[in-house]
């Protein structure tokens, strides 16, 4: 069985796509989530050369002032220009094959008829560069399928759609997923792990000292800039400084030093 148009190479497997998504989520500190089933979809694309000109007036007649040439890619299903995929498609379209991929897949319908192909590409190019349609010329259009993996991840009762490019593994939709703030327990575990290397002690001590000094200076400036007529309010203790990782690290370093000193005294 063969496809109606050639298919660009599938370099990323389903397992590879899933692992890539999990790594990205781990970098955003998400460990509890529901990953939806991954499905292969084949999307029709057009890669073509465009040429357009800008006119000028001189001696009472119109003349061609300048010309622009380049390459663009259009998603044939959504009929949208995908400029960010041009380089990838340029370097892989010669590797396209007409064979159907193994396993289940969904072939997206092409919404650009063959007889209207050049006119639609001309129209999208004119829109993209904001030039008159009659000033645009299209040449060497190539049509093929681009493989993607479609999935989604559910986090805290909210679902985020994801599209993975099966050629290079690029993931669309990951930017919309917020980064989870770590809890104090997680920070403590990471800190203890990092402090297993003594070379980090001086580094974190210096960061804590610098940040603490900055906070003190900023606080002093704030007090100095307050109007004399402002009555000082009585507030409770402020523990916001504990949110600083360098300060947190310094506390743990000091605690470890006290433990070591205690052990040394007991042995003596």
N, C-alpha and C positions, 0 to 999 in steps of 0.2 A: 504494500500500500504506500502511496506517495501523496505528499501534500500538493496543493495547487500552486504554491510558491515555495522557494527554498527557505530552509530554517537555519538561522545562525547557530553556532555551536553551543551546546549546553555544557559549560565547564564546572558548574556548581551542582552538586547532588542535593537531594532533599535533606539528607542528614547534615550535609555541609551548611545548607541554608539555616536549618534549625539550630545548629551549634553557633553559627554567627549571630543569630538573633539573641540567643541565651547569653553570649559573651557581652553583647551591647547592653542588655538589661542588667547584667552583673556590674558593668561599669557605672550604671546609673543607680546602683545599690538596691535593685529589685531582686528579691530571691523567692518571693511568693507571687506567682502569677499563673494564668492559664493560657497556654499557647494553643491556638486553634489549628486544626489540620491544615497542612501545607498542600496546595494544589498548583500544578503546572498550568500556565496559560500561555497561549501563543498569540501575540498581538501583531497585526499587519502594520508594516512601516514602509515609508517611502524615503529614499535617500536620493537627492537630486542636486544638480548645479543650478544656481540662480544668477541672473544678470539683470541689473536695472540701471537706468540712466537718469541723470538730473539735467533738466533743460535750462537754458539761459536765453536772454533776449539781446539781440544786437543788430543794428541796422534794420530795425523793424521786422525782423524775422526770428523764429525760434531756432536755437542750435543746441546740440548736445554739449553740455558744459563738463560733465564728468560721468564715469561709469564705475560700477561696483560689481564684483564677482565673488562668489563663494559657494559653500555647500550647506544645505539645511536638511533636517530630518523631520518628518511629520508622522504622528501617530494616526494610522488610517482608521482606527476605531473611534477615538475621541475627536479626530480631526484637529489636533493641536500640534504646534511646532515644539519640538524637544531639542533645543539647541545644545543642551548639556550632553546629549548622547551622540552628537555628530562624530567626534573623534573615535569613540568606541566602535560605531558602526562602520566608519571608514576603514578601520584596521581589521575588521572581521568579516565583512560581507563576502569576500572572495572564498571564505571557508564554509559558506552556507551549503547545506545538502538538502535534497528533496525527500529524504526518508522521514517517516513518522517516528517520533520518539517513543521509547518503551513506556509502558504504564499508562495510567489515565491522564488526560489533559483536556483543556477547554480551549477551543479555537475561537478567537474573537472575530466577529463579523466585520468586514471592511465596509465602511460607509462612504467610500469614494468609488463610484463606478468607473470602469476602464475608459469609457468614452468621454467622461468628464474629468479625468485624472489631471491632465495638464492645466485645465482652467481652474480647478480647485487649488492646485499647488501655486498657481500664479496669484490667485486671490489671497491665499494665506501669506504668501511672501510680501505682497503689497501691503497687507495689514500689518505685518511684523515690522517692516521698515518705514511704514507710513508714507508710501509713495503711490502715485496713480497706478492702477492696475495695468494700463496700456504701456507703462514704462518698464514692465517686468517681462523677462524672457526666461523660460524654463527649458533645461536640456538634460539629457541622459538620466531620466528618472529610473530608479531601481526599486522593485517591490520585493519584500521578503518578510518572514516572520521573526520576531524577536521574542525569545523565551523569558518568562518571568515566573516567579513563585508568588502566589497570593496567600496571605495568612492574616492573622490578627492576634493580639494579645490582650487579655482581660486583666486589668489591675484595679483593685479596690472598686469593683462593680462598674468600671468604665472600660469600654473596648476601644482599642486603637488599631486601625487597619494598617497592614504593612505589605509592601511590595518589594521582593528581592530580585534583582537582576541576575538571571541564571548564567550570564556571560562572565561578569566580573564580581558578582556578589554584593554590589552596592544596594543599600537598603533605603527605601523611601518610607517616610512616616515616623522614623525613630526620633526625629527632632521634636515631635509633638508630645512625646512621653516625658513627663517631668522627672527630675532627679529626686530620689527619696533621701530625706535627711537621716543621717545615722543617729542612733541612740547612744547614750553615754556608755552602755555596756559594750556596744560594738567598737566605739572609740577606744575604750580601755583595752579590749582584746588586741586591737591593732597596735596600740601604743606599747603594750607588753612585748609583742612580737618584734616591733622595731627596736626596742631597747635591749634586745638580746645582743645587738651589735654595739659595743662601747663607743664606736666612732660617732654614733648618732647622739650621744649624750651631750657633747659640746655644742653640736649643731642646734639641738632643740633648746638647750639652755640659753644660747645666744638669741634665738628667735623669741623666746619667752621674755628675756630681758628687754629686747628692742620693742616688742609689742607693749609690754607693761609700761615702759618709759613713755611711749607715745600716748597711751591712755591717760597717764598722769598729767602730761603736758596739755593734752586736749581738755581735760577736766579743769585744769588751772586756768586756761584761757577762757573757758566757758564761764567760770565764776567771775573772772575779771571783767568780762564784757557785759555781765548782767547790770541792768539799770539799778541805781541806788534805791529807787522807790519800790522795787520788787521785794515783797516780803518772803523770806525763805520758808518753805514748807517743810514740815517734819515728815520724813518718809522712813520706811523701814530699810533694812540692809539690802544693798544691791549686789546680787550674785551673778550678774551678767558676764563678769570676767571669766566665769567657769566655762562659757561657751567657746572660749579661745583654745584651740588645740595645743599651741605652744605652752600656754599656762598649765593646761591639763598634763602635758608631758613633763613639765618641770616638777609638778607636785609628785608625780609617780617616781621620777628620778630621786627626789629627796627622800621619798618613802623607802625606796630600795637601798639608798645609802644608809638610812637609819637602821634598816634590818641587817645590813652587812656589819655595821658597827656593833650592833647588839650581839650578833653571832660571834664576832671577833672577841668581844669582852667575855662572853661565856666560855670560849675556848681557853682564854688566858686564865 
